């Protein structure tokens, strides 16, 4: 087996893995998911799922990655001891690739809004005008594709420098920066009159809001927010030394993922309530409602820049991890990193432009009733990621449990009861939940 780059520290691995898990979901998706699913009726199940099912599947990814020392396809073949299991690895790589084609569209929006905020534009109080502003921008293919390319150039620029000089260095600087910026924005938001209503909305539990929808949405968001099934942590774990404690590292990744989501909610909800805006605004909360919040704030333009820089940081740390998974898979085919990065970049953009144009010239072009953007979002979230996660669970719990047990205990001692609980969680509970979520979403 060829020599492989390793993380220089466990902290670098944890921060990079947390960056992969955090992504835009923490700031863009979590607040409106909480807003449309009853606040705590969504948040409490989400936290419980992350510390149980989420951790089981993260452990499975890390075990297979470190044992296989390769990207998804080769790692799953090596640990599964059969080329058959490479099918699930291929699905994982294809899923990550397709995620980037539409994720880069939203990443481009974040860059555009940060530029707008820095120039003092877009700070408007009228929500209908803000909605028109967003729709005009999103439907402009030239602007949309330009900023999409800018975002992907930023992503590729990190990955081309490799694990230590690129990804690890980025994570060590950007992840602490992200948390600091979020805390600054939270403190500012909480000082606004009426902001505490947003905190109460997030953390007050009402039984009438707790239903099957909030439960299943929390379960689905757990998988989404931890990036389970996109092959990212398999690759990151393949760069991990043998003396790293996998259960401990997994717990830290899950904790930081949850913390980022909660901070994202606290960053958005209090000011939304302070200005009497609608917390159930859906995906438009970030790009339509929040600019109105900043328009009401003293020094609003400054805080708007901070907010959209947060979005870019979260988006980049996640996109880098997915891009690295694609590049690493090409590396397993003996394609050099300096060749793989531009090839992957061009391939992603060829499909990505159609995702961006789904909001403009191709808005009426539908496949199975969905735009290209919505179709790829649906296929990756409801088919690709669950199928890959299912393969991970079966391999690690049943096909090669001895290797899983070895990886879990190589640097720490786990009791037989704990190992049995982990095996049942990965091999029985997780597949049942995955199948249930997929069946319900379909």
MOCOR-V5274 format. One record per residue. SS is DSSP state (H for helix, E for strand, - for the rest). OMEGA is omega in whole degrees, -180 to 180 (NA if undefined). NEAR is the number of other C-alpha atoms within 10 Angstrom. Layout:
ss=SS omega=OMEGA near=NEAR
ss=SS omega=OMEGA near=NEAR
This chain:
ss=- omega=-177 near=6
ss=- omega=177 near=7
ss=- omega=-173 near=6
ss=- omega=176 near=11
ss=- omega=177 near=14
ss=- omega=173 near=16
ss=- omega=179 near=21
ss=- omega=180 near=16
ss=- omega=177 near=13
ss=H omega=178 near=15
ss=H omega=178 near=15
ss=H omega=178 near=20
ss=H omega=-178 near=27
ss=H omega=-179 near=25
ss=H omega=178 near=26
ss=H omega=180 near=29
ss=H omega=176 near=29
ss=H omega=177 near=28
ss=H omega=177 near=31
ss=H omega=-177 near=29
ss=H omega=-174 near=30
ss=H omega=178 near=28
ss=- omega=179 near=30
ss=H omega=-177 near=28
ss=H omega=-176 near=24
ss=H omega=-174 near=24
ss=- omega=-176 near=27
ss=- omega=-171 near=25
ss=- omega=-175 near=23
ss=H omega=-179 near=26
ss=H omega=-178 near=31
ss=H omega=174 near=23
ss=H omega=177 near=24
ss=H omega=-179 near=26
ss=H omega=-177 near=24
ss=H omega=-178 near=15
ss=- omega=171 near=21
ss=- omega=175 near=23
ss=- omega=-176 near=27
ss=H omega=177 near=22
ss=H omega=175 near=24
ss=H omega=-172 near=29
ss=H omega=-177 near=27
ss=H omega=176 near=15
ss=H omega=179 near=18
ss=H omega=180 near=25
ss=H omega=180 near=21
ss=H omega=179 near=14
ss=H omega=-179 near=20
ss=H omega=-177 near=25
ss=H omega=176 near=16
ss=H omega=-178 near=18
ss=H omega=-179 near=22
ss=H omega=-180 near=27
ss=H omega=178 near=24
ss=H omega=-177 near=25
ss=H omega=174 near=28
ss=H omega=177 near=30
ss=H omega=180 near=29
ss=H omega=179 near=30
ss=H omega=-177 near=32
ss=H omega=179 near=29
ss=H omega=-178 near=28
ss=H omega=179 near=33
ss=H omega=-178 near=28
ss=H omega=179 near=25
ss=H omega=-176 near=22
ss=H omega=180 near=23
ss=- omega=180 near=26
ss=- omega=174 near=28
ss=- omega=-171 near=32
ss=H omega=-172 near=36
ss=H omega=-177 near=23
ss=H omega=178 near=23
ss=H omega=-179 near=25
ss=H omega=175 near=31
ss=H omega=-177 near=21
ss=H omega=-178 near=18
ss=H omega=178 near=23
ss=H omega=177 near=24
ss=- omega=177 near=14
ss=- omega=178 near=12
ss=H omega=179 near=12
ss=H omega=-176 near=11
ss=H omega=174 near=24
ss=H omega=177 near=20
ss=H omega=-179 near=16
ss=H omega=176 near=24
ss=H omega=178 near=28
ss=H omega=177 near=20
ss=H omega=180 near=24
ss=H omega=179 near=31
ss=H omega=179 near=28
ss=H omega=179 near=18
ss=H omega=178 near=26
ss=H omega=178 near=27
ss=H omega=-178 near=24
ss=H omega=176 near=22
ss=H omega=-179 near=25
ss=H omega=-179 near=24
ss=H omega=179 near=26
ss=H omega=176 near=27
ss=H omega=179 near=25
ss=H omega=175 near=28
ss=H omega=-179 near=27
ss=H omega=176 near=24
ss=H omega=177 near=25
ss=H omega=176 near=26
ss=H omega=-180 near=25
ss=H omega=179 near=27
ss=H omega=-179 near=21
ss=H omega=-179 near=22
ss=H omega=176 near=25
ss=H omega=178 near=23
ss=H omega=178 near=16
ss=H omega=-178 near=17
ss=H omega=180 near=24
ss=H omega=180 near=17
ss=- omega=179 near=11
ss=- omega=179 near=14
ss=- omega=173 near=13
ss=- omega=178 near=24
ss=- omega=-172 near=19
ss=- omega=-178 near=19
ss=- omega=-176 near=17
ss=- omega=-177 near=14
ss=H omega=-180 near=16
ss=H omega=177 near=12
ss=H omega=177 near=14
ss=H omega=178 near=21
ss=H omega=178 near=15
ss=H omega=179 near=13
ss=H omega=180 near=15
ss=H omega=-179 near=18
ss=H omega=179 near=15
ss=H omega=180 near=13
ss=H omega=-176 near=18
ss=H omega=-178 near=22
ss=- omega=178 near=18
ss=- omega=-175 near=16
ss=H omega=-178 near=20
ss=H omega=179 near=15
ss=H omega=-178 near=16
ss=H omega=-179 near=23
ss=H omega=178 near=23
ss=H omega=-178 near=14
ss=H omega=174 near=22
ss=H omega=178 near=27
ss=H omega=178 near=21
ss=H omega=-179 near=16
ss=H omega=-179 near=26
ss=H omega=175 near=26
ss=H omega=177 near=14
ss=H omega=180 near=13
ss=H omega=-179 near=25
ss=H omega=-180 near=22
ss=H omega=176 near=16
ss=H omega=-173 near=22
ss=H omega=-175 near=25
ss=- omega=179 near=19
ss=- omega=174 near=15
ss=H omega=-172 near=17
ss=H omega=-173 near=23
ss=H omega=-176 near=18
ss=H omega=-178 near=14
ss=H omega=-171 near=16
ss=H omega=-177 near=26
ss=H omega=180 near=25
ss=H omega=178 near=18
ss=H omega=-176 near=22
ss=H omega=-177 near=25
ss=H omega=178 near=17
ss=H omega=-171 near=12
ss=H omega=-178 near=20
ss=H omega=174 near=22
ss=H omega=178 near=12
ss=H omega=179 near=15
ss=H omega=-178 near=20
ss=H omega=179 near=18
ss=H omega=180 near=13
ss=H omega=180 near=17
ss=H omega=-180 near=23
ss=H omega=178 near=16
ss=H omega=-179 near=14
ss=H omega=178 near=22
ss=H omega=-180 near=20
ss=H omega=180 near=12
ss=H omega=-179 near=17
ss=H omega=-178 near=27
ss=H omega=178 near=20
ss=- omega=180 near=13
ss=- omega=177 near=15
ss=- omega=179 near=13
ss=- omega=-176 near=17
ss=- omega=-176 near=21
ss=H omega=176 near=19
ss=H omega=178 near=19
ss=H omega=177 near=25
ss=H omega=179 near=20
ss=H omega=179 near=14
ss=H omega=-178 near=19
ss=H omega=-169 near=24
ss=H omega=173 near=16
ss=- omega=-177 near=14
ss=- omega=176 near=17
ss=- omega=-177 near=12
ss=H omega=-178 near=10
ss=H omega=178 near=8
ss=H omega=-178 near=15
ss=- omega=-178 near=17
ss=- omega=-177 near=13
ss=H omega=-179 near=9
ss=H omega=-179 near=13
ss=H omega=-180 near=23
ss=H omega=-178 near=19
ss=H omega=177 near=19
ss=H omega=177 near=18
ss=H omega=179 near=26
ss=H omega=180 near=23
ss=H omega=-180 near=21
ss=H omega=175 near=21
ss=H omega=179 near=25
ss=H omega=-178 near=24
ss=H omega=-172 near=21
ss=H omega=180 near=25
ss=- omega=178 near=29
ss=- omega=179 near=28
ss=- omega=174 near=26
ss=- omega=177 near=32
ss=- omega=176 near=33
ss=- omega=-175 near=34
ss=H omega=-177 near=31
ss=H omega=172 near=33
ss=H omega=-180 near=33
ss=H omega=-179 near=28
ss=H omega=179 near=29
ss=H omega=179 near=28
ss=H omega=177 near=26
ss=- omega=-173 near=21
ss=- omega=-180 near=24
ss=- omega=-177 near=15
ss=- omega=-176 near=13
ss=- omega=179 near=12
ss=- omega=-179 near=19
ss=- omega=-175 near=18
ss=H omega=179 near=24
ss=H omega=180 near=21
ss=H omega=180 near=13
ss=H omega=180 near=21
ss=H omega=180 near=24
ss=H omega=179 near=20
ss=H omega=180 near=18
ss=H omega=179 near=25
ss=H omega=-180 near=26
ss=H omega=-179 near=17
ss=H omega=176 near=22
ss=H omega=178 near=26
ss=H omega=-179 near=24
ss=H omega=180 near=16
ss=H omega=179 near=27
ss=H omega=180 near=25
ss=H omega=177 near=19
ss=H omega=177 near=19
ss=H omega=177 near=26
ss=H omega=180 near=27
ss=H omega=179 near=25
ss=H omega=-173 near=26
ss=H omega=-170 near=28
ss=H omega=-179 near=30
ss=H omega=178 near=28
ss=H omega=177 near=31
ss=H omega=178 near=23
ss=H omega=-179 near=22
ss=H omega=-178 near=20
ss=- omega=174 near=17
ss=- omega=179 near=13
ss=- omega=-171 near=17
ss=- omega=-179 near=14
ss=- omega=-179 near=22
ss=- omega=-175 near=16
ss=- omega=178 near=16
ss=- omega=-176 near=19
ss=- omega=-180 near=15
ss=H omega=-178 near=16
ss=H omega=-176 near=22
ss=H omega=-171 near=20
ss=H omega=179 near=20
ss=H omega=-176 near=25
ss=H omega=-175 near=25
ss=H omega=176 near=23
ss=H omega=177 near=27
ss=H omega=176 near=24
ss=H omega=-178 near=25
ss=H omega=179 near=26
ss=H omega=-179 near=18
ss=H omega=-174 near=16
ss=- omega=164 near=18
ss=- omega=-176 near=10
ss=- omega=-177 near=10
ss=H omega=-179 near=18
ss=H omega=179 near=22
ss=H omega=-179 near=14
ss=H omega=175 near=23
ss=H omega=178 near=27
ss=H omega=179 near=20
ss=H omega=-177 near=20
ss=H omega=-177 near=27
ss=H omega=171 near=24
ss=H omega=174 near=21
ss=H omega=180 near=26
ss=H omega=-180 near=28
ss=H omega=-180 near=25
ss=H omega=179 near=23
ss=H omega=-179 near=27
ss=H omega=-177 near=29
ss=H omega=-178 near=27
ss=H omega=179 near=27
ss=H omega=-178 near=26
ss=H omega=177 near=29
ss=H omega=-179 near=28
ss=H omega=180 near=28
ss=H omega=179 near=27
ss=H omega=178 near=25
ss=H omega=178 near=30
ss=H omega=179 near=27
ss=H omega=-179 near=27
ss=H omega=180 near=30
ss=H omega=177 near=25
ss=H omega=176 near=22
ss=H omega=177 near=19
ss=H omega=176 near=18
ss=- omega=176 near=15
ss=- omega=178 near=10
ss=- omega=173 near=10
ss=- omega=-177 near=14
ss=- omega=-180 near=13
ss=H omega=-177 near=18
ss=H omega=173 near=13
ss=H omega=-176 near=13
ss=H omega=-176 near=19
ss=H omega=179 near=25
ss=H omega=178 near=16
ss=H omega=179 near=13
ss=H omega=180 near=18
ss=H omega=-178 near=22
ss=H omega=-179 near=13
ss=H omega=179 near=13
ss=H omega=-178 near=20
ss=H omega=179 near=21
ss=H omega=178 near=12
ss=H omega=-176 near=17
ss=H omega=-180 near=26
ss=H omega=178 near=23
ss=H omega=176 near=22
ss=H omega=179 near=28
ss=H omega=180 near=32
ss=H omega=175 near=23
ss=H omega=179 near=23
ss=H omega=-179 near=21
ss=- omega=-175 near=19
ss=- omega=-178 near=13
ss=- omega=-178 near=17
ss=- omega=-178 near=17
ss=- omega=178 near=12
ss=- omega=-174 near=12
ss=- omega=172 near=14
ss=E omega=-174 near=10
ss=- omega=177 near=7
ss=- omega=-178 near=10
ss=E omega=172 near=16
ss=- omega=179 near=20
ss=H omega=179 near=25
ss=H omega=-177 near=26
ss=H omega=-180 near=15
ss=H omega=-179 near=17
ss=H omega=175 near=20
ss=H omega=-179 near=21
ss=H omega=-177 near=16
ss=H omega=-179 near=14
ss=H omega=-177 near=22
ss=H omega=-171 near=23
ss=H omega=-180 near=19
ss=H omega=-173 near=16
ss=H omega=-178 near=26
ss=H omega=178 near=26
ss=H omega=180 near=26
ss=H omega=179 near=25
ss=H omega=179 near=25
ss=H omega=178 near=26
ss=H omega=177 near=22
ss=H omega=178 near=22
ss=H omega=-178 near=34
ss=H omega=-177 near=28
ss=H omega=-179 near=20
ss=H omega=-173 near=23
ss=H omega=-176 near=27
ss=H omega=-172 near=22
ss=H omega=-176 near=17
ss=H omega=-178 near=17
ss=- omega=179 near=15
ss=H omega=178 near=17
ss=H omega=178 near=12
ss=H omega=178 near=17
ss=H omega=179 near=24
ss=H omega=178 near=18
ss=H omega=-179 near=12
ss=H omega=-179 near=23
ss=H omega=-172 near=23
ss=H omega=-176 near=16
ss=- omega=-178 near=15
ss=- omega=177 near=14
ss=- omega=-179 near=13
ss=- omega=177 near=11
ss=- omega=-180 near=14
ss=- omega=176 near=9
ss=H omega=179 near=9
ss=H omega=179 near=9
ss=H omega=178 near=11
ss=H omega=178 near=16
ss=H omega=179 near=14
ss=H omega=179 near=13
ss=H omega=-179 near=23
ss=H omega=179 near=21
ss=H omega=179 near=16
ss=H omega=180 near=20
ss=H omega=-169 near=30
ss=H omega=-178 near=23
ss=H omega=-176 near=15
ss=H omega=-177 near=16
ss=H omega=178 near=21
ss=H omega=179 near=22
ss=H omega=-179 near=13
ss=H omega=-180 near=17
ss=H omega=-179 near=21
ss=H omega=-180 near=14
ss=H omega=-180 near=13
ss=H omega=-180 near=17
ss=H omega=-179 near=15
ss=H omega=-179 near=10
ss=H omega=-179 near=10
ss=H omega=179 near=14
ss=- omega=NA near=9
